[in-house]
Structures are given as C-alpha cells and as structure tokens.
Amino acid sequence: MKPKMKKAELRAYINARARELAASGKHHNWLSIENALRFGEGFEEAREVLDRKWIRDYLDQLCHAAQRRARGAQISDPPLAISEE
C-alpha cells in the first residue's frame, strides 16, 4: 500500500526507490523503473519525479552497471558440486 507523505517526502522516496530498483539488476532502463513505480507500486507521481534527463541517464547507468555485475557473478561463480551419494 502506498504510504501517505508530503510532496517533498514523496519525491525523495520515489528517487530512492528508483535507485534501489536500478541497482537490483532487474530493470533494463529508467522506463522500466518508472513503469514499476507507477503501475506496480501505485506511484503515479513517478512520471513527474523522474522527468529529468540527468535522472534518467543516471538510472540507466545504474541499471547497466547492475546488469554487468549480475552477469559477471554468474560467469565467475563456481559450478555446483554434485553429490554421488
């Protein structure tokens, strides 16, 4: 459920949540994050809050870095040991 907040608190929350979603590696770009916030979490205000080129560019950078880290972890993880018991 969407918490009740003042406008400044809401903007800060949406910005923080957008960065959190970007860092999760589950989103490809800012638009995916905006849609998750608007339609998945009920924050229609996300469109206005994220409507700055520098914010969108920053979220894109976070998304791409998180995806690179996720791919790197998958590649470098040791294989699972199979028990012969």
C-alpha positions as CSV (number, residue, x, y, z in Angstrom):
1,M,0.0,0.0,0.0
2,K,1.2,3.5,-0.9
3,P,2.3,5.4,2.2
4,K,0.9,8.9,2.9
5,M,3.7,11.5,2.5
6,K,4.2,15.2,1.9
7,K,5.2,16.1,-1.6
8,A,8.9,16.5,-0.7
9,E,9.0,13.2,1.2
10,L,7.2,11.5,-1.7
11,R,9.8,12.9,-4.3
12,A,12.6,11.7,-2.0
13,Y,11.0,8.3,-1.6
14,I,10.5,7.8,-5.3
15,N,14.0,8.9,-6.1
16,A,15.4,6.5,-3.5
17,R,13.2,3.6,-4.6
18,A,14.1,4.2,-8.3
19,R,17.8,4.0,-7.4
20,E,17.1,0.8,-5.4
21,L,15.3,-0.8,-8.4
22,A,18.0,0.2,-10.7
23,A,20.7,-1.3,-8.5
24,S,18.7,-4.6,-8.3
25,G,19.7,-5.6,-11.8
26,K,16.1,-6.5,-12.6
27,H,15.4,-3.4,-14.8
28,H,17.0,-2.6,-18.2
29,N,16.4,1.2,-18.1
30,W,14.7,4.1,-16.5
31,L,11.4,3.5,-18.3
32,S,11.1,0.0,-16.8
33,I,11.7,1.6,-13.4
34,E,9.1,4.3,-14.0
35,N,6.5,1.7,-15.0
36,A,7.3,-0.5,-12.0
37,L,6.8,2.5,-9.7
38,R,3.7,3.7,-11.4
39,F,1.8,0.5,-12.2
40,G,3.4,-2.0,-9.8
41,E,3.7,0.2,-6.7
42,G,1.0,2.8,-7.4
43,F,3.2,5.9,-7.5
44,E,1.7,7.8,-10.5
45,E,3.9,10.7,-9.4
46,A,7.0,8.8,-10.6
47,R,6.4,10.1,-14.1
48,E,6.9,13.7,-12.9
49,V,9.7,12.9,-10.4
50,L,11.8,11.0,-13.0
51,D,11.1,13.5,-15.8
52,R,14.6,14.9,-15.9
53,K,17.2,13.8,-18.4
54,W,20.0,13.7,-15.8
55,I,17.9,11.5,-13.5
56,R,17.0,9.1,-16.4
57,D,20.6,9.0,-17.6
58,Y,21.8,8.2,-14.0
59,L,19.2,5.4,-13.6
60,D,20.2,4.0,-17.0
61,Q,23.9,3.9,-15.8
62,L,22.9,2.2,-12.5
63,C,20.8,-0.4,-14.4
64,H,23.6,-1.2,-16.8
65,A,26.2,-1.5,-14.0
66,A,23.9,-3.8,-12.0
67,Q,23.3,-6.0,-15.0
68,R,27.1,-6.2,-15.8
69,R,27.7,-7.2,-12.1
70,A,25.0,-9.8,-12.3
71,R,26.4,-11.3,-15.5
72,G,29.9,-11.3,-14.0
73,A,28.8,-13.0,-10.9
74,Q,27.1,-15.7,-13.0
75,I,30.2,-16.3,-15.1
76,S,32.6,-16.4,-12.2
77,D,30.5,-18.5,-9.7
78,P,32.0,-21.9,-9.2
79,P,29.9,-24.8,-10.5
80,L,27.6,-26.6,-8.1
81,A,29.0,-29.7,-6.6
82,I,27.0,-32.8,-7.4
83,S,26.9,-35.4,-4.6
84,E,27.3,-39.0,-5.6
85,E,25.7,-40.4,-2.5
